[in-house]
Amino acid sequence: MFNGCWSMLGICFALVLLPLVCTAHEVEDIAQLPEVRIVGERPLAASSERIIPDKEILLQPQGRPADLLRLAPGLITLEHSGGAGKADQYLLRGFDADHGTDLALHIDHMPINLRSHAHGQGYADMNFIIPETIQQIQVNKGPYHIEYGDFATAGAVNYVTRNIVPNDVLQVMGGEFNTQRYLFMTSPTKDRLKTLVAGEFYYTDGPFLHDNRNNRYNGLAKVTVEPTPHSQLSWTISQHYGRWNGSGQIPLREVMAGRLDRFGAIDPSEGGETFRTTARLDFHHDSLSGDTFFVRLWSQYYQLDLFTNFTFFLHDPANGDGIEQNDRRWVYGGDIGYRHVHRFFNIAGLSTIGFQTRVDDAHVRLGTQRKRQSLAITTDSDIFEVSYSPYLKMDIQLLPWLRVVGGGRADVFTFDVKDRCGIGCSIRPQGNSQDVIGSAKANVILGPWHDTELFLNFGTGFHSNDARDVVANPAATTLPRAIGYEMGLRTRAIPTTEFLFSLWLLDLESELVFVGDEGTTEAREGSRRFGIEVSTRLRPFDWLTLRGDVTYTKAQFRDSGDSVPLAPELTAFASATASLPIGLQGTLQMLTVGSRAGIEDRRVMLEPFTIFDLILRQMLPLSALNGKLEMFVSVRNLMNTDWRQAQFFYASRLPGEPGGGVEDIHFVPGTPRMVTGGLTWILPPLR
């Protein structure tokens, strides 16, 4: 396996060096010109696309990188287990995507989702990201974008890291619940050799009666060079370590009866520990004709030990239903491509041909535990899962008012599962399989007319199923297909105003999801989701920006007509952001998630919520020698609303209750009013 890995990396590095050799004779004859920065708006392929710039990122509550996704209309992130150390729950376009099954997350085009994960398919933990190192976040909804394959059904997100920071930064933050955060960022060199080094430490006990003791350590180093006047090469490495206690999902019946505080726990031994190391290489060479050759290589080592208890004493009245999940894996792969600029009969176009590959070499284990002491093993597997994905993308400007972006991709999967447990395990998946799926995408952009564009989008996509399910159920659908349609409008016809509208529909063929918490398979019939998104941005004054987003979605199973449980229906986000000449910046924002079905027949509805956050930043000028000092304050849940984050409806059992348990809503309480603040020292650049 490792020989194959090194062979692949050797070929990729050879491809990286090839353009340097081929253009070596050019370098002697070309003068080095000063860098010229051209700023322009990125052309969109759908009205639902959103680019989140760093200036919006910095005006968000500190400490949780997943919260930044709330800046995209209809994309909601929620804490899942009463402790912020694990992956969030993602809600988008009628999907409760759990920890990432139908939302593809990336950083610098490196996938974050993990296939055949111990805790759920597509598990995407973003706690290794330092928010201040992000230049922008690219959000693409629906299966319309050729660059994204697995998990990109509801949408795909790419976090883009910056190359440098213009000034060195030191930051200290503190607040309620013993919350602390320390950050530094520096760019020792900024010209031909660009460097970025950043580190973060975060700690909080949270509002829970049993302290979270949530520790997070992050580090990042990035080096960017220009080997020739027409090429750029970047290396990035990052390191993450996290440890936390979780209060878990608690039964509503105990809270309503007054026997349990809403910030209490049934099993306070929940929690976990995780570790992630990543390395990324990004190279591109631009020819004099405008063509581009690019290579992206990446690798990750990841591990997780997770302890949970959802049903308490339903299955094991003596020891409880504690679950232990362990994941150890190497993930590596890359994306190689060539982008060609062409003109045919006065029609301009841009064609990209590429090849993506990915390997997940994982050891995953599920067992039972009591107070984090292992009791028995349920399943123990070695998984070797590989995908190969050639793709072709065409971007053609047929007429001044007509642009077409389309193409296709093929994704070939191989699955190999080996049982490590033997006769001691109750579940023993073993075997190998393979499958292939093709995807087609077409996007038509009409306009602009009077600063107005119309968008028509079509695309097919998929999410892969867990390798253990694939080999255990050979008749089941391995790569369920999604088919999406969208019609949208984007206009700036009214000065200082931007209006976006999207109407969309998505069909998902079927789902066969490995339920990591139970070690079983959950089969679902095909589903249909459709909805509407409206977004408005208004800038009545140079110093004031107003924003409002509203989405409505209906999600149901196609055959029965039943509702899809947990699917988000009504969501809304609004904000008012001010930037005053005195150096004061602030934003007041509101997030609403409406009621949604807890079960298929809608006889149980989950509680809606609306919360407000306030963030203020004040620049305090110092002398030129000492740089600048910024003071910031963040108030989460400004109105101190009692709200529920993650909510689920299922049966659990407490001592003294019937043997079959009690069906009830189980939830994670939302953060109460929480005030944090701190100082950022922005050092002057070295002369």
Secondary structure, DSSP 8 states (H G I E B T S, - for coil): -HHHHHHHHHHHHHHHHHHHHHTHHHHTTS--------------SSTT-EEEEHHHHTTS-TT-GGGGGGGSTT-EEE-SSSSTTS--EEEETTEE-TTTTTEEEEETTEE--BTT-TTSTTB---TT--GGGEEEEEEEESS--TT--BT-SSEEEEEEE-S--SS-EEEEEEETTTEEEEEEEE-S-BSSSEEEEEEEEEEE--SSSS---EEEEEEEEEEEE-SSTTEEEEEEEEEEEEEEE----EEHHHHHTTSS-TT--S-TT-EEEEEEEEEEEEEEEE-TTS-EEEEEEEEEEEEEEEEE-SSBTSS-TTT---EEEEEEEEEEEEEEEEEEEEEETTEEEEEEEEEEEEEEEEEEEEEEEETTEEEEEEEEEEEEEEEEEEEEEEEEEEETTEEEEEEEEEEEEEEEEEE-SGGG-S----EEEEEEEEEEEEEEEEEEETTEEEEEEEEEEE----HHHHHH-TTS-SS-EEEEEEEEEEE--STTEEEEEEEEEEEE--EEEEETTTTEEEEE--EEEEEEEEEEEEEEETTEEEEEEEEEEEEEETTT--B-TT---EEEEEEEEEE-TTSEEEEEEEEEE--EESSTTSSSEE--EEEEEEEEEEEEE--TTT-EEEEEEEEESTT----EEEEEEEEEB-TTS-TT-EEEEEEEE---SEEEEEEEEE-----
